[in-house]
Amino acid sequence: MNAIELRNVTKTYPLFKVDNVSLDVKKGYITGLIGPNGAGKSTLIKMITGLIQPDKGSLKTLGSEMPNQEVDIKQRLGIVSDECFYYEHLTIREMTQMIAPFYTKWDNKAFNDYLDQFELSPKKKIQDLSKGMKIKYSLAVALSHEADLLIMDEPTSGLDPVFRRELLDLLADMIQDETRSIIFSTHITTDLERIADYITFIHQGKLVFNEAKDDVLERYTIVKGDMGLLDSDIRKHFIGIRETAVGFEALSDHKAEAERLFGRLALLQRPTLEDLIYFTAKGGRKYA
């Protein structure tokens, strides 16, 4: 079963378009959502959560059609964003008293346990929380109503390294029973390399790939070599190239072919997710 199913989803704005995206997000796993700024990640998340509707295509979240069953679906969603959607003048306790009644499965004991774990005082006003503390509060809310799907939109951007590590461990523990699913959109791709099972790459409003992380990092390769190796035919093999005075560095999405072309003439290295984003954006390859 899939946690999310998108079929030919399109959303058009005056200067941007999410174009004919179809993908499945598997239940019981952590899926990392990556892409440059303006690639369409936030638009996809807003469609998945029902904040906006696609112009074309269909979307199922947790097996139910959006927007037909939007109210029921939102009972089962937990959302953590780097944006603050709370009333700043209220305390954590006051804000929570407004939020909790919306959820039929709200667990007040679990919520208070998370406040203790995250060292958040219920007496503190939202406006007095640091960015990292607001993220912690959002996470406490998201985890306290038995959400089946947790959507994380840049959740680690304001967190110190210690809590970032604790958060990643917490998310990894959450999916051990394989009933919950997590979508994790972030620019800190090292976090995804540590915990993600699948990677969805969006570029210029189109889907580049949606695959198991390990398969992706095995299929792509970074090639480093002397400028003399580059000619017009070789350049076509690469997604993107970075050229310097001492040589070139390039990304190929066909490791076996790169090994055949270069043999020992160049150095081949396993890429990072950041490499995939950088070279794809730099190369400007169009995706159907």
C-alpha positions as CSV (number, residue, x, y, z in Angstrom):
1,M,0.0,0.0,0.0
2,N,1.1,3.5,-0.7
3,A,0.8,6.4,1.8
4,I,0.4,8.9,-1.1
5,E,-0.4,8.5,-4.8
6,L,-0.2,11.3,-7.4
7,R,-1.4,10.7,-10.9
8,N,-0.6,13.3,-13.6
9,V,-0.8,16.2,-11.1
10,T,-0.4,19.7,-12.6
11,K,-0.6,23.1,-10.9
12,T,0.0,26.2,-12.9
13,Y,1.0,29.6,-11.6
14,P,1.9,32.7,-13.7
15,L,5.7,32.1,-13.5
16,F,5.8,28.4,-12.4
17,K,4.2,25.1,-13.1
18,V,4.2,21.7,-11.4
19,D,3.9,19.7,-14.5
20,N,2.3,16.2,-14.9
21,V,3.8,14.6,-11.8
22,S,3.0,11.0,-11.0
23,L,4.6,9.2,-8.1
24,D,3.9,6.8,-5.2
25,V,5.1,7.4,-1.6
26,K,5.4,4.0,0.0
27,K,3.8,3.3,3.4
28,G,6.1,2.5,6.3
29,Y,9.1,4.4,5.0
30,I,10.9,7.7,5.1
31,T,10.8,9.5,1.8
32,G,13.2,12.4,1.3
33,L,11.9,15.2,-1.0
34,I,14.8,17.1,-2.6
35,G,15.3,19.8,-5.3
36,P,16.6,23.4,-5.7
37,N,14.7,26.4,-4.4
38,G,11.6,26.9,-6.5
39,A,11.6,23.4,-7.8
40,G,8.0,22.7,-6.7
41,K,8.6,20.8,-3.4
42,S,6.4,23.2,-1.3
43,T,3.6,23.1,-4.0
44,L,3.6,19.3,-3.9
45,I,3.4,19.4,-0.1
46,K,0.5,21.9,-0.1
47,M,-1.4,19.7,-2.6
48,I,-0.8,16.6,-0.5
49,T,-2.1,18.3,2.7
50,G,-5.1,19.9,0.9
51,L,-3.9,23.5,1.2
52,I,-4.2,23.9,-2.5
53,Q,-5.9,21.8,-5.2
54,P,-4.3,20.6,-8.4
55,D,-5.6,22.0,-11.7
56,K,-5.4,18.5,-13.3
57,G,-4.7,15.0,-12.1
58,S,-5.7,13.0,-9.0
59,L,-4.2,12.7,-5.6
60,K,-4.8,10.1,-2.9
61,T,-3.5,10.5,0.7
62,L,-3.6,7.5,3.0
63,G,-5.8,5.7,0.5
64,S,-8.4,8.4,0.4
65,E,-9.2,10.9,-2.5
66,M,-8.3,14.5,-1.9
67,P,-10.2,16.8,-1.5
68,N,-13.3,14.5,-1.1
69,Q,-12.2,13.1,2.2
70,E,-10.0,16.0,3.3
71,V,-11.4,16.3,6.8
72,D,-10.8,12.6,7.7
73,I,-7.4,12.6,6.1
74,K,-6.2,15.7,8.1
75,Q,-7.0,13.8,11.3
76,R,-4.3,11.4,10.3
77,L,-1.7,13.9,9.2
78,G,1.1,15.5,11.3
79,I,2.8,18.6,9.8
80,V,6.1,20.2,10.9
81,S,7.2,23.3,9.0
82,D,9.9,25.9,9.4
83,E,7.1,28.5,9.2
84,C,5.2,29.4,12.4
85,F,1.4,29.0,12.0
86,Y,0.6,29.7,15.7
87,Y,-0.7,32.7,17.5
88,E,2.4,34.4,18.7
89,H,0.8,36.1,21.7
90,L,-0.4,32.9,23.3
91,T,1.5,30.5,25.6
92,I,2.2,26.9,24.5
93,R,-0.5,25.8,26.9
94,E,-3.1,28.2,25.5
95,M,-2.2,27.4,21.9
96,T,-2.5,23.7,22.6
97,Q,-5.9,24.1,24.2
98,M,-7.1,25.5,20.9
99,I,-5.5,22.8,18.8
100,A,-6.2,19.6,20.7
101,P,-10.0,19.6,20.3
102,F,-9.6,19.3,16.5
103,Y,-8.1,15.8,16.9
104,T,-10.2,12.9,17.9
105,K,-7.1,10.9,19.0
106,W,-5.3,13.7,20.9
107,D,-3.1,12.2,23.6
108,N,-2.4,14.8,26.3
109,K,0.0,12.6,28.2
110,A,2.1,12.0,25.1
111,F,2.1,15.7,24.3
112,N,3.3,16.6,27.8
113,D,6.0,13.9,27.6
114,Y,7.2,15.5,24.4
115,L,7.3,18.9,26.0
116,D,9.5,17.4,28.8
117,Q,11.7,15.6,26.3
118,F,12.1,18.8,24.2
119,E,12.6,21.0,27.3
120,L,9.6,23.3,26.5
121,S,7.7,25.1,29.2
122,P,3.9,25.3,28.6
123,K,4.0,28.7,30.2
124,K,6.3,30.2,27.6
125,K,4.7,32.4,24.9
126,I,5.1,31.4,21.2
127,Q,6.7,34.8,20.4
128,D,9.5,34.1,22.9
129,L,10.4,30.8,21.4
130,S,13.5,30.5,19.2
131,K,13.1,29.1,15.7
132,G,14.3,25.7,16.9
133,M,12.0,25.7,19.9
134,K,9.0,26.5,17.5
135,I,10.0,23.4,15.5
136,K,10.1,21.3,18.6
137,Y,6.6,22.6,19.6
138,S,5.3,21.7,16.1
139,L,6.8,18.3,16.4
140,A,5.2,17.7,19.8
141,V,1.8,18.6,18.4
142,A,2.3,16.4,15.3
143,L,3.3,13.4,17.3
144,S,0.5,13.6,19.8
145,H,-2.5,12.5,17.8
146,E,-1.4,9.2,16.4
147,A,-0.7,10.6,12.9
148,D,-0.2,7.9,10.2
149,L,1.7,10.3,7.9
150,L,4.2,12.9,9.1
151,I,5.1,15.6,6.7
152,M,8.3,17.5,7.5
153,D,8.9,20.7,5.5
154,E,12.5,22.0,6.3
155,P,12.2,20.9,9.9
156,T,15.9,20.8,10.8
157,S,16.9,24.2,9.5
158,G,16.7,26.0,12.8
159,L,17.9,23.2,15.1
160,D,21.2,22.8,16.9
161,P,23.3,19.7,15.8
162,V,22.5,17.8,19.0
163,F,18.7,18.0,18.7
164,R,18.9,17.4,14.9
165,R,20.5,14.1,15.7
166,E,17.9,13.3,18.3
167,L,15.2,14.2,15.9
168,L,16.5,11.9,13.2
169,D,16.7,9.1,15.7
170,L,13.2,9.8,16.8
171,L,11.9,9.7,13.2
172,A,13.8,6.4,12.5
173,D,12.2,4.9,15.6
174,M,8.7,6.1,14.6
175,I,8.6,3.9,11.4
176,Q,9.9,0.7,12.9
177,D,6.3,-0.7,13.1
178,E,5.9,0.0,9.4
179,T,2.5,1.6,9.9
180,R,3.6,5.2,9.8
181,S,5.1,7.1,6.9
182,I,7.2,10.2,6.7
183,I,7.9,12.7,4.0
184,F,10.9,14.8,4.8
185,S,11.7,17.9,2.6
186,T,15.0,19.5,3.4
187,H,18.0,21.3,2.1
188,I,20.2,19.5,4.7
189,T,20.7,16.5,2.5
190,T,23.1,14.8,4.9
191,D,20.0,14.3,7.1
192,L,18.3,12.3,4.3
193,E,21.4,10.3,3.6
194,R,21.3,9.2,7.2
195,I,17.6,8.2,7.5
196,A,15.7,8.3,4.2
197,D,14.7,5.0,2.5
198,Y,13.5,6.6,-0.7
199,I,14.3,9.9,-2.5
200,T,11.9,12.0,-4.6
201,F,13.8,14.6,-6.7
202,I,11.8,17.5,-8.2
203,H,13.4,19.9,-10.6
204,Q,11.7,22.8,-12.5
205,G,8.3,21.4,-11.6
206,K,9.0,17.9,-13.0
207,L,9.8,14.6,-11.4
208,V,13.5,13.6,-12.0
209,F,13.2,10.3,-10.1
210,N,11.4,8.6,-7.2
211,E,13.6,5.6,-6.1
212,A,15.2,3.8,-3.3
213,K,18.0,6.0,-1.9
214,D,20.7,3.3,-2.2
215,D,19.7,2.5,-5.8
216,V,20.0,6.2,-6.8
217,L,23.4,6.6,-5.2
218,E,24.6,3.5,-6.9
219,R,23.3,4.5,-10.4
220,Y,24.8,8.0,-10.4
221,T,28.5,8.7,-10.3
222,I,30.8,11.7,-10.0
223,V,33.6,11.7,-12.7
224,K,36.7,13.8,-12.0
225,G,39.4,14.1,-14.7
226,D,41.6,16.3,-16.9
227,M,40.0,18.8,-19.3
228,G,41.6,17.0,-22.2
229,L,39.0,14.2,-21.7
230,L,36.1,16.5,-22.5
231,D,34.9,16.7,-26.1
232,S,31.4,17.5,-27.5
233,D,30.4,13.8,-27.4
234,I,31.6,13.2,-23.9
235,R,29.9,16.4,-22.6
236,K,26.5,14.9,-23.8
237,H,27.0,12.0,-21.4
238,F,26.9,14.3,-18.3
239,I,24.0,15.9,-16.5
240,G,26.1,18.8,-15.4
241,I,29.8,19.7,-15.5
242,R,31.9,21.9,-13.2
243,E,35.1,23.1,-15.0
244,T,38.2,24.6,-13.3
245,A,41.7,25.4,-14.3
246,V,43.0,22.0,-13.1
247,G,40.2,19.8,-14.5
248,F,36.5,19.0,-14.5
249,E,34.0,17.4,-12.2
250,A,30.8,16.0,-13.6
251,L,27.7,14.0,-12.8
252,S,26.6,10.9,-14.8
253,D,23.4,9.0,-14.2
254,H,24.9,5.8,-15.8
255,K,27.7,4.5,-13.7
256,A,28.5,1.5,-15.8
257,E,28.7,3.6,-19.0
258,A,31.0,6.1,-17.2
259,E,33.3,3.2,-16.2
260,R,33.3,1.9,-19.8
261,L,34.1,5.4,-21.2
262,F,36.8,6.4,-18.8
263,G,38.3,3.3,-17.4
264,R,41.3,4.5,-15.3
265,L,41.6,7.8,-17.1
266,A,39.3,9.5,-14.6
267,L,38.3,9.1,-11.0
268,L,34.8,7.9,-10.3
269,Q,33.2,8.6,-6.9
270,R,29.9,7.9,-5.2
271,P,27.9,11.2,-5.3
272,T,26.0,12.8,-2.4
273,L,22.4,13.9,-2.7
274,E,23.7,17.5,-2.7
275,D,25.8,16.6,-5.8
276,L,22.7,15.4,-7.6
277,I,20.9,18.7,-6.9
278,Y,23.9,20.9,-7.8
279,F,24.8,19.3,-11.1
280,T,21.2,18.8,-12.2
281,A,20.5,22.5,-11.6
282,K,23.8,23.5,-13.2
283,G,23.4,21.3,-16.3
284,G,19.9,22.5,-17.1
285,R,18.8,19.1,-18.6
286,K,15.0,19.1,-19.4
287,Y,12.9,16.3,-17.9
288,A,9.8,15.0,-19.6
